[in-house]
Amino acid sequence: MKNDTFRLILFFSIASMFSCSSKRTKDKHLVLWYDKPANEWMTEALPVGNGYMGAMFFGGVEKEQIQFTEGTLWSGGPRSNPDYNYGNRPEAWKNLAKVRNLLDEGKTNEAHGLASRELTGVIHKKKEGAMFGDYGAQQTMGDLFVEIEHTGTPVNYKRELDLTSGEGRVSYEMDGERYFRTYLGSYPAKAMAYRFESSAKTNYSIAYSSPHKKNKETFFNSVYSFQGEVEDNRMQFETCLKVDTDGNVIFENEKINVSGARYLNLYHVAATDYTLQFPEYTGNDFLDNNKIALQKLERKSFNEIKTIHQKDYKNLFERVELNLGDNSRDNIPIDRRLTEYASGTPDPGLEQIYFQYSRYLMIAASRLGTMPLNLQGKWNNSTNPPWACDYHMNINQQMLYWPAEVANLDECHLPLFDYMESLVEPGKISAKEFFNSRGWIVNTMNNPFGYTAPGWGFPWGFFPGGAAWLCQHVWEHYDFTRDKQFLEETGFPLMKEAALFWLDYLVEDENGYLVSSPSYSPEHGGISLGASMDHQIAWDLLNNCIEACNVLGIDDEFKRQAIKVRDKILPPTIGRWGQLQEWKKDVDDPNNNHRHVSHLYALHPGKQITTKNTPDLSEAAKVSLNARGDSGTGWSLAWKVNFWARLKDGDRAYKLFKRLLRPTGQKGTDMMSGGGSYSNLLCAHPPFQLDGNMGGCAGIAEMLLQSHTGTLELLPALPTAWKNGHVKGLKARGGFIVDMDWRDGVLVWAKITGNPGVMSKYRLENDVVEFEIPENGNIIIN
Ligand code: FUC
């Protein structure tokens, strides 16, 4: 009797939790939900993360699969091979003059041949099947499988990712009983937490499956621990599961068996011995890290852990609100919404979700003390992932962080800067060995082991401009936050050191301009003398350095030099068919629709070309962009959204944004036109790359607010489709926060918040208005 009463109370409390949760879900719009479990990792499973770890849950009824990894788990690097040399080829620079001479003489093929032999990075291939040898690759840590012992047909099945609370859920009924699960990644707890609840007493069997070598496996005091290592470099790791349940627990045959449980909480931690520190990259006390994380969870209930997580998450997430109109399609699963959207059904609610999903993903995967986002954020299920799931510096890494400032998540930008700082020392060696120059460089592909050399193939791997491009991010971080201390201590040292490379590398051409030689416009056209992207990146970096010197009032000598060099760099040039030239020579092919649109860097993310200050160059950029067309990989589409927004063509930007949401069944590597979204809304390059999600989010912001000219432009590229809307919390350069309401495509109300006394200008259509932030901290425009 006592037991029955207890059971009844429990049933009602779980039942009320269910009704609450479905009611809550109904009035919330920011939920990705599905009426069936995921079959496939890449296209359907849903991501959760705590910054350090990324996990994907499938929501299977009889068997839950939670694939996971930890950001530092990599193969390759110094411990994988005594010959690993961070990619460097000692004294490669001795061939530089010869390559330059050949280019000057127009002997491009010979220049290509010599550069391929001598200006390429070095990797050592050891293991059969490992694509990148001692360069390595990000590694999955494996999968947790949770078998749930129940039979019957599930009804009212729902699998969701709630962006407002930062948690995943699965719920269903079976045989008259209710089942409910929660999945979350807690940054403060440095742990993942999964909860399984049921109205009936349930049996579970939990197993971890690792692709890596096992060194030790224990189960003690309700904690399962697996210690293992990556085969080629012996990187050590441990992952632990702490089991908290009202059922009985036994560990046998490498499985945790739980019986008679109405709740089962699994607290999941993982760490490796990796340290972000040149030259060894090892030494982290990973066992201690996990021990401390688990100790912190002691005596905390799941609800307490969830509350702490939500506080941390909401503090970041709730800063920005976006409303683009009708949310009435929330009762339809996302996969169906995507298909219907692609066939013409307007769905502003889905567009809002797409925007906020990127913010969710950034919070889940990029926090102070963690590795920066990689090509797949922190979500990788392979030991041999595409492009090593690395840090790609010729667009991808930068795009991953485009929304960080404008979408009001500047703290999430910080891991990128820590990573950049770690690259300076190896990057200086690469600059010296390959170019005999000062400064630091990175090239196309970068791993967590200081690989800063050009890639091992030419020309795709050749891109010394990568570091300068990264430096735009530290400048932007300052410009958005106006954190002078950051600029002085972190930003400017990185920028100046990267600028030294360009002061040495640029050479004077026959007309007295400074040009980049050899250079390469990612990732086509071959070796050249004078790729425009290099010139625009160098211009942008020097220009930002000059502004930084002004702000900090330092380094007059360097500033003078930077001004002199900046003003001598070959400027963007208009070519024979009215296009913006991609190279110094006017050789652009009007039929080239390559996915990289590198020569428009000056338009976005740079600011050398603007519709207002350089209208002719803007027109030329438009001609180039039209010629490139509206197809591309996911990130290419996302970049085009931003380009058209900068060109103030909201409808064209919107057209490309819609393409980005196009459902794609493709899984291969279509470089031409396969870009779109999977049903879990992750961006399809294809395959999955997170850059497109982030670039798309930044593109939406760019349509609503721009500030790169020093003037806050309100609704500069509003698409006709977004007739009425509201945005709160976007950030603008100068340290401002902007809220806006618009009706029938016209701004009706805006609030600009900033520090009292700060002055700036805003532009509304053709009117430019100067303002000063008053004592109360904001101005209202209506
Ligand atoms: C660059 C791009 C490819 C891909 C890869 C990860 O090389 O050209 O499209 O995104 O990065």
Residues whose N, C-alpha, C, O or C-beta is under 5 A from the ligand:
A	BS01	FUC	W387 H392 E523
